[in-house]
Amino acid sequence: MARRGGPANPFRRKPRLAEQFQPLRRAVKIPVWGDLGIRMGLAFGLIMMVILIHWWDRAGLKDGHDGVVSFLDVVYFTMISITTTGFGDIAPVSDRARLIEAVIVTPVRIAILFIFVGAAYDFVIKRSWEKWRMARIQEQLTGHVVVLGYGVSGAQSVGELIERGVDPRTIVVIDPSDDRLAEAEKLGVNVMAADATRDETLKAVRIAEASSVLVSAGRDDTSILIVLTVRHLAPRVPITVVVRAEDNELLARQAGANNVINPVRFTGLLLAGSVKGAHIADYLADLASVGGRVQLVERVITEAECGKPITELASGGQGLRVYRNGQAIGFWEDGCKALQPGDVVVEIIPTATNDAAPSA
């Protein structure tokens, strides 16, 4: 579809269907059977150590059946001792044997118990609980922000959203890379390892109930395909997409994107602006980030602001533009002399007073 693209397509590198909402559990993924094998190997290693210790100190044990402690008797005594069964037919009688049971065998017994209890928790209880918990989260998703692609742009956007006060629990990140999702999960957001071009993936995160969708797949053709898929499933959800080729911007809008951001062109504007003034690029970066001294805010005007000019906003900010019935009106135009109900205003406010700005 798109005529130009960036680097290799990240969404096609590890194709997987996401039939339900599942977060990552660890940064370095170990196969289930590999993890279980490590636990079992450690447990049997400890058991073998106790068997060897009992065999070395078999003279301190007494067999009530025939008085002879064989190797089979040692294995038998070790197993009933570790499992705390204790039939009493074989017992430690010497002081050294009893000291070994108290100082060595008892800690080993507790360690093995924790290994098996921990395995049962991880492989049964914890997984069932996590599956149930994420199913509840999926069912309750509404008004959330969906970020499709967690590369450089996606990571920056998530970090900026959190800085602006967005609850991380209301952000859902979808990316095929486990490593990138592990970084996203550290921020407290919901994550899913999946292909964002698939209907099943987007339905799993209730895309139609989202408040906004941010698309940054790292490749223009993939990003545009994702926009088409999102628009098909969520006709009314605002979509912002990143494209890197200028001639793909129109395609992205035709696919259904409300906002198209070209980082290459924006960088060029900053470079050109720096030629005309040493502080222009610095001020534009200040506006774009919540960490700057000033911030751009878009909101619906309040009832008290109706009829007033854009220069008298209740927030005390500097009004720049009004959007009315799909039309952009500059602060110098007559349409900004009297604000009307439903107008959306774009203003500059000091970051320190951002919380005081009236909300929609």
N, C-alpha and C positions, 0 to 999 in steps of 0.2 A: 504494500500500500504506500508507505512512505518512500520517498526517493532517496533519502539519505539516512544514515544512522551513525551511531557511535561505535563503541567497542563491542565485543562479543555479548550476545544476549544473555543476561543473567537469569531470566525467567525460564529459559529453555535448557539451562545447564543441568538442573536436577528436577525433572518434571515429577510432580506428585499431586494426587487428588486429595483434597481436604474435605472429608465427609463430615467432620465435626471439629469443633473449636478446641485445639490442643496447644498448650504452651510448652516451651522447652523446660527441661528439668535440670540440665547440667550443661556447662560450657563444653566439656570434652565428653562426647557421647560414647559410652561403653555398651556393647550389645548385652541384652538381658541375660543370655546364657553365659556370656563371658563374666559378667558381674557375679552371677550365681556360682560359677565355677571357682572364682577367686575365694568366695566365702566358704564353699565346701572344702576347697583345698586347705585353707587355713585351719578349719575345724579338724579335719583328719590329720593334719600335721601336728596339732596339739595333742590329739589322741595318741598318735604314734609316740610322741615324746613321753607321755605318761606311761605307756606300755613298756618302753625301754627303761624308764626309771623303776617301775615295779619289778621288771625282770632282773635288773641289777640288784635290787634290795629284796628279792624273793625270800631270802632267809628270815626276814622280819615278818613274813606273812604265815598264817596258819590255816591249813585246809581241814575243816572239821569232818570231811568225808573219809579221806584216806591218809591224811597227814603229809602228802607229797604235793608240792606246788609246781605244776608243769607250766610250759609256755601257754598252753590253752587256758589253764587256770588263771594266768596273769592277764590274758586278753579278756577273759570273762570277768575277772575282778575289776579291771579297769573300766569296762563298759557299765557295770552296775554301780560303780563308784561315781563315775561322771554323771550318770543319769539319776543319781541319788536314790536308786532302787534299794540297795542294801539288804540282801537276803540274810546275811550273817553267816553263811557257810564258809566264807573266806574272810579273815579279818586281820588287820595289822596288830601284832602283839608286841613287837619291840618298840623301844622309845624312838629309835630312828625312823622306823616305818610310820609311826603315828605323826612324827614331826613332818615327814614328807607329805602325808595326807593333809596336814593342816596348812603347811606353808606353800606347797607346790600344787598339789592336786586340786585343792579348793579354789584358788584363783583361776586355774585352767577350767574347772567346772563352770565357774561364773562366766568366763570369757566365751566358752562354747555356747552357753545358754544365750548370751547376748547376740552372738553371731546368728543363731537360728531364729531367735525372736526378731532380730533386725531384718533378716531375710524375709520372714513372713510379713513384716510391716511394709517393707519396700515393694514386694512383689504382689501382695494381695490387698492389704488395707490401704496403703498410701495411693496405689494406682486406682483403686476403686473410688476412693475419696476424691482424688484429683479429677477423675472422669466425671463424677457427679457434680463437683464444684464448677468445672468449666461449662458443663451443660446448663447449669443455672445461670451463669454469666451470659452465655450465648442467648438464652431465652429473654434476658432482661436488657440486652443491648438496644439502646435507643438514644438518639441525639449524640452519638459518638462520632469521633473523627477517625476515618480510615486512611492509613498511609500505605500506599502500594509501592513498595520498593524502599529498602533501607540502605541505600548507598550514601554518598557524601551529602547530596541534597536532601534525601529523606531523613538522614540522621540530624542534619542541621535544623530541619523544619520541626522535628519532634522536640529537640532541645529548646527551640525558641517558643514552641507552644507551651511547654511546661514552665518556662521562664515568664510567660505572659499570664500564668495563673490557671492554665487548663489542667484539670485533674488527670494524672497519668492513667488512671483506671478507665477513663473515657476515651482513650486512644488505642486503636488496634493497628498493629503493624503486620503486614504480610510480605514475606520475602522467602526465596528458596534457600538462602544460605543460613545454615545453623549458626555459624560464627557471628554473622551480623545480627541475627536475632538474639544471640546470647548477650550482646552489647545492649540491644534495645530492652531486653528483659530487666537489666540492671536498673533502668530508669523507672520501673514499676508499671510499664505499659503491658497490654495484652498482645501476644505474638502468635503467629501461625506460620509454619513452614509449608508453603504451598505455591501453586502457579496461579497468579492473579488474573490470568486471561481466561480461566475456567469459570463457568457459571456456578458450579458447585461450591467453589471457594468463596465467591462473593455472597452467595446465598447464606453460607455458613456464618458469616459475620453480619448478617441482616443489613446488607448494603442499602436497601430501600429505606431503612429507618435512620441512616446516618445523617448527621448535620452537615458534613462536608467530606469530600474525598480528595486526597492529594496523591497525584500519580508522578512517580519519578523512577521509571524502570531502567534508566541508564542507556536506553536505545530508543530512537524516535518511533520506529515502526511498532515496537512492542508497546510503548506508551500509548500510541494512538489506538492500537487494538484493545488495550485495557479500557481506554475511554469509551470506545464503542460498546464494550461489554457492560460497563457500569451504566452507561446511559440507557441501554436496553432494559436492564433490571431495575434501575432507579431513575425514572424520567425527570424527577423534580429535585434531585440532590445536586447541589453545586459541586462542580468538578474543576480542580486546578491541576494543570499538567505542565511538566517541564519538557521542552523540546530544544534541541541544539542547532537545528538547521532552520534558517529563516523561511525557506519555501515549504516547510512542514507546519508552520504556524496555522495557515489557512486550513490545512487538512485536519489539524487537531480541533479547530473550532467547528468544522463541518461534522466531525465525529461526535460533537456534543459537549466539548469543554467550555466552561464559562470563562475561565481565565487561562491564558497561555503565557508561560514565562520562558523567555529565552535567556539563559545565563550568559551566553556568549555575547549577545547583543547588549545586555545590561552592562557587562564589563566594558564593552566598547564605549558606551555612553559615559561611564565613569572616567575612562581614560581621556575621552575628548573633553569632558567637563573640567578635568584637571588642567588642561591647557589654558582655558579661559579664566580660571581662578584656582588658587592653591587650596582653597577650603571647600570647593563644591563637592568633590568626591567624598570628603570627610563628613560633610553634612548629610549627604544622601545615605551613607552607611549608618550615620547616627539615626536617621529616620527609620531605616529598615529594621533596626534591632531594638529589642526592649531594654537592652543594656545601655542605650545611649541616653542623652539628656532630654531628648524630645522623642515623641512617638506619634506615628500616624494612626488614627482611630476612625473606623467607619461604624456608624450607628444610625438608627432611626431617631428622628428628632422627637422630643417630648411634647406633650400637649401645651406646656407653658411656653414653648418656643415658637408655636404656630403664630404667624403674622409678623414675627420679628425678622429683622435682616440677619444675614449670616454672620455679621460682625458682632452680634449680641447673643452668642450661644451661652447657655446656662453653665457650661463647663468652664468657661473662660478661655477656651482654646481658640486657635486661629482657624476659622473656616476656610477651606480651599475650594470645595466643589459640592454641588448638590445633584443628586440623581433623582429625577422626577419622571415617572412614566417611561423609564428606559432611556431618558435623555440626560446627558451630562451638561450641567450649567455651571460656568465659572463664577468665582466670587465677584467679578467685575460686571457681570451681566445683570439685566433687570430682573430676571427670575429669582435671583438671590436676595432681592430687597424685601421680600415677604415670604417666609417659609410656609409651606402648606402641609397638612396632615399626610403622613406616609412618606414624606421626603427622607432620603438617606443622605446624610452629610458626611463628608470626609474632612477631618480637621487635624490640626497639629496641637498636641497638648504636652506639657512637661511630664516627663516620666514619673516624677515624684508625686504628681497629683492624678495619676492615671486611675487610681481606685475611686477618685471622687467624680469621675466623669459619669454622666447619666447613662444608663443602659437602655437598651431597646425595650 
